[in-house]
């Protein structure tokens, strides 16, 4: 069983930056595929970024060039650095861990981009 706890959300002005963190426990973190998703009000949850156990990364077109996903296996933590934030980035951001058997979700952290 994998437990995930996200942190780092908050209110930021357009053009600002945030770093989200997701701390994992209860599994072999280095073998997990880790992803960040987000869900805006009235919209479906969408994939933002993914990082494989070997460190290969992929990004949604909407955040490409503005987001960086990374992982620290020693700290069992995955990060999402978001720069040049836009109001349309406002959403609840969720961390997901994928093992060979199933996926696990965190509780989410709110990111609001507004002046």
VOGU-3710 file (C-alpha; in Angstrom, 3 decimals, decimal comma):
1> xxxxxxxxxx> 0,000/0,000/0,000  1,392/3,391/-1,024  0,429/6,613/0,717  0,980/9,972/-0,963  0,954/13,421/0,597  1,117/16,510/-1,603  2,227/19,944/-0,449  3,325/23,273/-1,844  0,099/24,599/-3,307  -1,224/28,062/-2,697
11> xxxxxxxxxx> -2,119/31,399/-4,215  0,321/32,832/-6,726  0,185/35,753/-9,114  0,243/35,249/-12,869  3,805/34,811/-14,027  4,864/33,405/-10,689  6,268/30,026/-9,739  5,457/27,163/-7,406  7,086/23,896/-6,476  4,775/21,065/-5,530
21> xxxxxxxxxx> 6,018/18,104/-3,542  4,605/14,619/-3,139  6,018/12,435/-0,388  5,438/8,711/-0,739  5,520/5,984/1,869  4,696/2,320/2,062  6,163/1,138/-1,205  9,372/0,820/-3,183  9,469/4,376/-4,439  12,283/3,882/-6,925
31> xxxxxxxxxx> 10,198/1,357/-8,859  7,080/3,514/-9,116  5,950/5,532/-12,087  5,028/8,939/-10,688  2,704/11,506/-12,207  1,072/14,833/-11,524  -2,518/15,379/-12,588  -4,766/18,376/-12,156  -8,473/19,009/-12,112  -10,021/22,418/-12,603
41> xxxxxxxxxx> -13,602/23,175/-11,564  -16,051/21,657/-14,016  -13,329/19,877/-15,964  -11,977/16,357/-16,117  -8,759/15,386/-14,386  -5,841/15,671/-16,798  -2,266/14,467/-16,835  0,271/17,243/-16,329  3,581/15,377/-16,172  4,996/11,895/-15,695
51> xxxxxxxxxx> 8,365/10,525/-14,664  9,397/6,898/-15,041  11,527/4,945/-12,574  14,508/5,585/-14,862  13,814/9,328/-14,962  12,222/9,665/-18,385  9,777/12,570/-18,360  6,739/13,538/-20,406  4,563/16,637/-20,243  1,170/17,847/-21,355
61> xxxxxxxxxx> 1,393/20,328/-24,196  -0,260/22,947/-22,000  2,675/23,000/-19,559  5,592/22,032/-21,803  8,445/24,471/-21,302  6,935/25,774/-18,047  6,925/22,649/-15,885  9,627/20,308/-14,662  8,924/17,013/-12,931  11,713/15,428/-10,932
71> xxxxxxxxxx> 12,172/12,747/-8,320  14,449/12,172/-5,360  14,493/8,466/-4,631  16,485/8,995/-1,447  13,662/11,149/-0,095  10,792/9,156/-1,660  9,556/12,417/-3,137  8,475/13,672/-6,532  8,376/17,355/-7,393  6,617/19,545/-9,911
81> xxxxxxxxxx> 8,204/22,926/-10,584  5,803/25,235/-12,356  6,959/28,565/-13,796  5,240/31,364/-15,714  1,962/30,363/-14,125  -1,276/31,358/-15,822  -4,811/31,687/-14,460  -5,730/28,591/-16,456  -3,268/26,603/-14,338  -5,673/27,026/-11,412
91> xxxxxxxxxx> -6,709/23,549/-10,272  -6,321/20,910/-7,622  -3,063/19,109/-8,330  -2,902/15,406/-7,543  0,059/13,097/-7,275  -0,296/9,558/-8,575  1,930/6,538/-8,046  1,643/3,572/-10,393  2,992/0,173/-9,445  2,758/-3,001/-11,506
101> xxxxxxxxxx> -0,494/-3,812/-9,715  -2,426/-0,571/-9,290  -2,424/3,196/-8,991  -2,484/5,280/-5,848  -3,658/8,871/-5,465  -2,858/11,630/-3,044  -5,455/13,954/-1,573  -4,518/16,882/-3,782  -3,222/20,399/-3,239  -4,942/23,548/-4,466
111> xxxxx> -3,097/25,889/-6,806  -4,747/29,223/-7,526  -3,237/31,655/-10,008  -4,789/35,070/-9,620  -3,870/38,700/-9,206
//
